[in-house]
Amino acid sequence: MKKTLFIGAAALALSLNAQAQKSVSEGIAEYREMLADGNPAELYEAKGEEVWKTPDGPNKATLEKCDLGKGPGVVKGAFVELPRYFADTGRVEDLESRLVTCMVTLQGFKVEDIVNDAFRKDEKGDVAAMATWIAGQSRGMRFNLPQGHPEERRFYELGKKAFFFRGGTHDFSCASCHGEEGKRIRLQDLPNLTKNPGDGIGFAAWPAYRVGNGQMWGMQHRLNDCYRQQRFPYPGYISDVTIALSTYMGVNAKGARSVAPALKR
């Protein structure tokens, strides 16, 4: 009798816990839906388009001839096919590193000046703003990262290794949070990024506006903070490891519909 009561109580506790988690998830979803119509990311989109079209740098040039993989100046559809290999640089680039390439080659900026300012709180935020606008031009489109070039496949494998690599003071990896189904940290669901997590989830949701700190984050910023939470040393802005991780997650997200720029807690 006691055993039966114990089993019944345990089942009830599990049921109540599942219901509580469901109600929390529903509440967060409703909160995001209420804020979606006034997503501050729209302001960054407007700024990004302006920066793209405004002459700047030592060369006083715009970025309207920047090739994001679809041809010079073509923005629509580019975001959902990045990172990818670019013959002119001989390397795989994500959206933010490709924008830096164009700012250097077309406008005459020095790469170190852009990279050194990338994570500062007083940054102009031009790269993040442009990434937000460009991502918005592919909203609703499905990810289809190319894997035809050997370097693209190599970066996928490098990203996979980095995703599962454990280290730091807590022996964490990306997979510690994002390698299984049904994980959560506080009120945040943690999607499984080893496969396609679904439309607008994980890789398909960034760039995104962070309500908690009032900042617009591209994938480079998101990965930088993930390394912070793992107690790893910060990666370099637009470094190979961040681009490789984006390649791994982006290829895994094939077929997912982009909702970027999204709204995050």
C-alpha angles and dihedrals in degrees: 000000000000090000091052091050091048092051091047092050092048091050091049091050091051091048093050091047091051091049091048092051090048092051091049091050091048090049092052090048091052091048092053091046091054091051096042096085090058099038107162087216086084089070090053091048090055091048092047093054090049093050091048092054100038120093110243145154130045089308094051090224134142125232093239090113093052111127111218092177101284097074134285111320096359109133107161112094095007097104096059091055097053138141095047140144119276118200094205092062097027092227144091111261134187123213096274096045090047090053089052089051090053093046089054100043099037104029101029099238120152113247093223092057091055095042095046091053096044100097100029118119091228094052119135088233094219096143093046091047093050091047088052093051094045092048089051091057089064097044110144094018122119125247116251110163114189119244099175098106119074091233091055091053091045091053090050090055092045089051091050091053091048091048093057098035111118123206147111127087092306098041090238131158132184086259091059088076103018105034101084141041124261101022124146137180112204103312095338121103112220112216122216103249096184086087139017103303093191141263115333095358128120112337090012093063103057137129089054139165112246109218091191095064102016094240136129111231129194121198091272090059092044092054092045090057092045089058089049091054090050089052090241123141110268114265120236116265109266089001120159093254093057092047091047091052090050090050091052094048094040095052090046088052093058110149095018115130116239119235094175130172087049136170120250134183 
